[in-house]
Amino acid sequence: GVAEVVRHAQPYVATGMGNILGNKGGLQMSFKLYDYLYNFINVHLVHGAKRLEKRDEMMTELVRKMRNQREELDPDVIADYAFILGDMNYRMDGDFETLVP
């Protein structure tokens, strides 16, 4: 048979200057397919070598604001299948051979 896709949510959260500008933030798209909730979050986090803590805070805030409410899932679970991608601006300290054995 044909799969039924149910649109669930598409929120956008701005975390740029004053949490108003959309130059940083995230976009979420989630949908239900065969009774499984799929969640995709695309982010653009703050850059800078000394701003690791700020990136972590932004990511935590984005996920908190984008939670899906489903009684059958634990409160700390976003979806059955969750994907977070985008420009996270995390930096690796080391050369390619060291980081990718």
N, C-alpha and C positions, 0 to 999 in steps of 0.2 A: 504494500500500500504506500501511499504518499505520506511522508512525514509531516507532522503538524509543528510549525514553528510559531511560538507565542512570543511576541515582543514584550519584554519585561521592563526595561528602563534604559535611559540614555542621559544621565546627568553629566553636567560639566561643572568642575570646581576650579575657580580662579585662585591661585595662590601667589600671584605677582605682587607688585608694590601695593601695600595696604589691603591685600586679599581682594583687590578689585580688578587690577589689570590682568589680562589673559595671556601675558607672555610666559607665565609659568603656571602649572596646574595639571589638570588631568581630565580626560574624557572617558566615560564608561559606556560600554554597550553590553547588555546582557540579554539573553534570550533562553527560552526553554525549548528543548528538542528531545522527544521521547522521554519525557518526565525528568530530564536532567537539566539543571540550570548551568549554563555556560556564561562566564563573566570575563570580559576583556577590559582592561584599564590601560590606557595610553597616557604616559606622563612626560612632562618636561620639567625637570627639577633644576634648582639653582646650581650654578657652576662655581668653581673655585676650590683650590687645594685645601684651604682652611675652613671650608664650610660643610664638612661631612655631617656634623651634628644637625645643621639646618636642613640638609637633604633628608636625613633620617626623620626629622620632625615633619617635613612636608609630606613624605611618603606615608607616615603614620596617620596624619590628618586626612590625606586623600582617601585612604582605605577606610578610615572611620566614617567619613561622610558618604562613602559609596557602598556601604553594606547593604546587602539584600536581606529583607526580613522573611525568613522561612522557618516555621516552627519545627520542621523535622531536621534542621541543621543546627549544630551547636552555635551559640551566639558569636563565637569568634571565627566562624567559617563564612567566607564570602559566597561561595557557590560550590556545586559539585565539581566543576572544573574551572579554575581561575588562571588567567594569563595576565601578567603585568609586563609591559614592554614600553619602549620609547627612549627618549634622551634622558637617562637618569643622571648623567654627568658624574658618575663615580669614576675614580681613577685607580689604576693598578700601579703599584710601586715595584718595578722590576722589569727585566727584559723578557722578550717573548719566550726564550728557551727556559727561563726559570718559571714563568707563569703557566706555560703550556708544555708539560713534559711529553 
